[in-house]
Structure formats: structure tokens, C-alpha cells
Amino acid sequence: MKTSSMFIKSSSLVFALFLLSILESTTAQEVDDETEFDYMRGSEKGPDRWGHIKEEWAECKTGKMQSPIDLLHRRVQVLPKSEEVVKFYKSGNATVKNRGHDIMIEWEGEESKIQMNCTTYILKQCHWHSPSEHTVNGKRFAAELHLVHQSSDNKIAVIGLLYKLGKPNRFLNKLMEKLKLVPHALDKTNAGEINPGEIKLRGNKYYRYKGSLTTPPCTEGVVWTIDKRVATISENQVASIREVVHDDAEKNARPLHPRNGRKIRLYTTTIKGHSREN
């Protein structure tokens, strides 16, 4: 009987740990259905209320390492060298999804990845915010792209790219027709092969800090790497990625959060890429 009791307790513990691992893996990433919150100032579902909407979103109100932040140069620690971010990006089957407040490209396989600080992170998805969520010396840009990666133990690393108004962005140009296929919230369509390597990250300087996801559940511990080089995007492209979501908000950028003593580092090491076609 004792052996049987011990087996049951052991099995229950294993099952509990299994459920916990599932919960962690599902709450680490951003939510796919963004219709449960919004960006409207003063709204019951607005940014200052996200942490009250769901218990599992509590970190949006209680977290002390929240993103985005202002990358103020007088707070930045400049370092000449760092372990490089090495990209291994290649074409993969992808889905374009209207999440309600933004457009997301989600890759199905694990072909694309980065290596950073001896950890491998798989590229999961990318999406756009307009205007930019992060600011540099108080300056906000026209848009911001987030490339979201996740390791085997659910650590998250996001590469951010800021855009200013200018020439049309080549990568977005290829997606314009796909946007017409997802006109409603939670619509999605197979986009075929998309190569994230076509998202050009060519800067030889980048910011690095520890923060959080900028949408619920606002998970902390995210390693942010933001290219200092600012890319260009046309006014029509910004309008297209906003109009398609029809969320009645002029922007989908979370307000800035305090630094709370966090270190912001500016590295001068190039983000190396190994992008290739199938």
C-alpha cells in the first residue's frame, strides 16, 4: 500500500510539473487574441488597466522591469565589444494574422534562429507597432518592428527595429497584398514562404537591456536588442498596417515605463547574419 501511495504521489507531482510547463510555455509569449485589451486612453481595457483584466496579466501592473522605455543616451553604458547576436534566418512557411491591434507573421517551423550569449532562440513571429514603442532621447519614430524569439526553456529575446518616414520598406512591400486577405480581427492566411533574413539589420551598434513583453501578459525577463540604425518606411505603409486592424485607435504603442535602475548598454558589435534560401 505504501508503494502504491508513493507512486500516486509521484505521478501527481510529475503531472503537476507537466501542467506547469504547459502553462509557462503558453503564457510566456504574447497573446494571439488582442481584442480583450486596447490602447485607448481612459478605456476600461486600456494600458493602465491591462493588469486588472486577467489574473495572468497581473505583471502588467506589478512588474518593475516593464517595456518599452526611453533609450536616453546619458543613461547608456557604451561598450566596445560584446558577444554577438548571430542570426541563422532562412525561408519558412508562414502565416499572416490580424491579431486585432497589429499584423503578425508567424513562422511554423524552427528553421530560423539566433544565438546570443551561448543560448539559441527560435524565431516565432514578428509584428509592427506604430508609432514606435521605444524612444531614443525622447524621440518617437514612425513605427517599430519586433522579432520575437524563444529558447527551449521559454526565455524570450526580442530584436527591435525602428523606422522613420522615408522610402518604402522593401520587406513590407511584399506583404501589402497579404494584408488585404486578413481584413478582420483574428483573420489569418497562409503566406507561403517568407524569409525573415530580408528584414535588414545592418547596424553596427545596438542597445541592450532587460525588459518585458509590451503586450499582455507583459512577461518580464525579456532580453531586448534594438538596432541603433533607423530604417525607413513610407507614410502609406504605416497607414496600411494601421488601417487593416480597424481597432478605432490611432496607435498601438504601449506608453513608456520607468527604467527603475536598469542598465542600458550600447554595443558596437555587428549583428551578424547567416540568411539563406531553402
C-alpha positions in Angstrom: 0.0 0.0 0.0 2.9 2.4 0.8 4.5 1.7 -2.5 1.2 2.4 -4.3 0.7 5.6 -2.3 4.2 6.8 -3.1 3.6 6.0 -6.8 0.4 8.0 -6.8 2.0 11.0 -5.1 5.0 10.8 -7.5 2.7 10.6 -10.5 0.7 13.5 -9.3 3.8 15.6 -8.9 5.0 14.7 -12.4 1.6 15.6 -13.8 1.6 18.9 -11.9 5.0 19.8 -13.2 3.8 18.9 -16.7 0.8 21.2 -16.4 3.1 24.0 -15.1 5.4 23.6 -18.0 2.5 23.9 -20.4 1.2 27.0 -18.6 4.7 28.6 -18.7 5.1 27.9 -22.4 1.6 29.3 -23.2 1.9 32.4 -21.1 5.5 33.4 -22.0 4.5 34.5 -25.5 2.2 37.4 -26.3 -1.5 36.7 -26.6 -2.8 35.9 -30.1 -6.2 37.4 -29.4 -5.7 41.1 -28.8 -9.4 42.0 -28.8 -9.5 41.6 -25.0 -7.5 44.8 -24.5 -7.0 48.1 -26.3 -4.7 51.1 -26.5 -7.4 53.8 -25.9 -6.5 56.3 -23.2 -9.1 56.2 -20.3 -10.6 52.9 -21.6 -11.5 50.1 -19.2 -9.3 47.9 -21.4 -6.5 50.5 -21.9 -2.8 50.1 -21.0 -3.2 51.3 -17.4 -5.9 48.6 -16.9 -4.2 45.6 -18.6 -3.1 44.2 -15.3 -6.6 44.1 -13.9 -8.3 42.4 -16.9 -6.9 38.9 -16.2 -5.1 37.4 -13.2 -2.4 36.1 -15.5 -1.8 39.6 -16.8 -1.0 41.0 -13.3 2.6 41.6 -14.2 1.4 44.4 -16.5 0.7 46.4 -13.3 3.1 44.9 -10.7 6.2 44.5 -12.9 9.3 46.6 -12.2 11.1 45.8 -15.5 8.4 46.7 -18.0 8.9 47.8 -21.6 9.0 50.0 -23.5 11.5 52.6 -22.1 13.3 55.6 -23.4 16.8 54.9 -24.5 18.3 58.1 -23.1 22.0 58.4 -24.1 23.1 59.8 -20.8 21.9 56.6 -19.2 23.6 54.4 -21.7 26.7 52.4 -20.9 28.8 52.3 -24.1 30.8 49.0 -24.5 33.2 48.4 -27.4 32.6 44.6 -27.6 30.0 42.0 -26.7 29.0 38.5 -27.5 27.5 38.9 -30.9 23.9 38.2 -32.0 24.3 35.7 -34.8 21.3 35.2 -37.0 20.5 32.0 -38.8 17.5 33.0 -40.8 16.0 31.2 -43.8 12.8 31.0 -45.7 10.0 29.1 -43.9 6.3 28.6 -44.3 4.5 31.4 -42.5 1.0 32.7 -41.6 -0.1 36.3 -41.6 -2.6 37.0 -38.8 -4.6 40.1 -37.9 -4.4 39.9 -34.0 -6.9 42.8 -33.5 -4.4 45.6 -32.9 -1.4 44.5 -35.1 -0.4 42.3 -38.0 1.7 39.3 -37.1 3.8 37.0 -39.3 4.2 33.6 -37.5 6.6 31.0 -38.7 5.6 27.4 -38.4 8.9 25.6 -38.2 12.1 26.2 -36.3 14.4 26.9 -39.2 15.2 30.5 -38.2 17.0 31.2 -35.0 19.6 33.4 -33.3 22.4 32.6 -31.0 23.1 35.1 -28.2 25.2 34.7 -25.0 25.5 30.9 -25.7 21.7 30.5 -25.9 19.8 29.5 -29.0 16.4 31.3 -29.6 13.9 30.2 -32.2 12.2 32.9 -34.3 8.5 32.6 -33.5 6.9 35.7 -35.0 7.3 39.4 -35.9 4.8 42.3 -35.8 4.7 46.1 -36.1 3.8 48.9 -33.8 3.0 52.5 -34.9 4.3 54.8 -33.7 7.4 53.2 -32.2 7.1 52.0 -28.6 10.7 52.7 -27.6 12.0 56.2 -27.9 15.6 57.5 -28.2 16.4 60.6 -26.2 12.7 61.2 -26.0 12.2 61.0 -29.8 9.4 58.7 -31.0 9.7 57.2 -34.5 7.0 56.3 -37.2 7.0 52.6 -36.5 8.8 49.7 -34.8 9.2 46.1 -35.7 9.6 43.3 -33.1 11.2 39.9 -34.0 10.2 37.6 -31.1 12.4 34.6 -30.3 12.0 31.9 -27.7 14.5 29.4 -26.3 13.8 25.8 -25.3 13.4 26.8 -21.7 11.0 29.7 -22.6 13.4 32.6 -22.3 12.4 35.4 -24.7 14.7 37.6 -26.8 13.3 40.4 -29.0 15.1 42.2 -31.7 13.6 45.6 -32.4 14.0 47.8 -35.5 12.9 51.5 -35.5 11.5 53.1 -38.7 11.4 56.8 -39.7 9.3 58.1 -42.6 11.1 57.9 -45.9 11.5 55.4 -48.7 9.1 52.4 -48.7 10.3 49.4 -46.8 11.1 46.5 -49.2 10.1 43.7 -46.9 6.7 45.4 -46.2 6.2 45.9 -49.9 6.0 42.2 -50.4 3.3 41.9 -47.7 0.9 44.6 -48.8 -1.2 42.2 -50.9 -1.4 39.7 -48.0 -2.8 42.4 -45.7 -5.9 42.5 -47.9 -6.6 38.9 -47.0 -6.9 39.5 -43.3 -9.4 42.4 -43.0 -10.9 41.4 -39.7 -9.6 40.7 -36.2 -8.3 37.1 -35.9 -8.4 36.5 -39.6 -5.3 34.6 -40.8 -4.0 33.3 -44.1 -1.1 31.1 -45.2 1.5 33.4 -46.7 3.7 30.7 -48.2 7.5 31.0 -47.8 8.7 34.2 -46.1 12.4 34.8 -45.4 13.0 36.9 -42.3 16.5 37.4 -43.5 15.0 40.0 -45.8 14.4 42.2 -42.8 17.7 44.1 -42.9 19.5 44.5 -39.6 22.8 46.1 -40.7 23.6 48.4 -37.9 27.0 48.1 -36.1 25.6 49.5 -32.9 22.7 48.2 -30.8 21.0 48.8 -27.5 20.6 46.0 -25.0 18.5 45.9 -21.8 16.3 43.6 -19.7 12.6 44.3 -20.0 9.2 42.7 -20.7 6.8 41.9 -23.5 4.9 45.1 -24.5 1.5 43.4 -24.7 -0.2 41.1 -22.2 0.8 39.1 -20.3 3.7 41.6 -20.1 6.1 38.8 -19.1 9.4 40.1 -17.7 12.9 38.8 -18.2 12.9 39.6 -21.9 16.3 40.4 -23.5 15.8 43.4 -25.8 18.2 44.1 -28.6 17.4 47.3 -30.6 19.3 48.2 -33.7 20.6 51.8 -33.4 20.3 52.2 -37.2 16.9 53.5 -38.1 15.3 52.1 -41.2 12.7 53.8 -43.4 9.0 53.2 -44.0 6.6 55.1 -46.2 3.6 57.0 -44.9 1.3 54.8 -47.0 2.9 51.7 -45.4 2.3 53.0 -41.9 -1.3 53.8 -42.8 -1.8 50.3 -44.3 -0.6 48.4 -41.2 -2.8 50.5 -39.0 -6.0 50.7 -41.2 -6.2 46.9 -41.7 -6.8 46.3 -38.0 -9.8 48.6 -37.8 -9.4 49.0 -34.0 -10.5 52.7 -33.8 -7.1 53.5 -32.2 -4.7 55.9 -33.8 -1.8 53.9 -32.4 -0.9 50.6 -31.0 2.1 51.7 -28.9 2.2 51.0 -25.2 3.2 54.1 -23.1 6.8 54.3 -21.8 7.7 52.8 -18.4 10.3 53.9 -15.9 13.8 52.5 -16.1 13.8 51.6 -12.4 17.6 51.5 -12.2 18.1 49.1 -15.2 21.3 49.3 -17.2 21.0 50.2 -20.8 24.1 49.2 -22.8 25.1 50.4 -26.3 27.2 47.8 -28.0 29.3 48.3 -31.1 29.4 44.7 -32.3 27.7 44.0 -35.6 24.6 41.7 -35.6 25.9 39.0 -37.9 23.6 37.2 -40.3 23.5 33.8 -42.0 20.4 34.1 -44.1 19.8 31.7 -46.9 17.0 30.4 -49.1 15.8 26.9 -48.9 
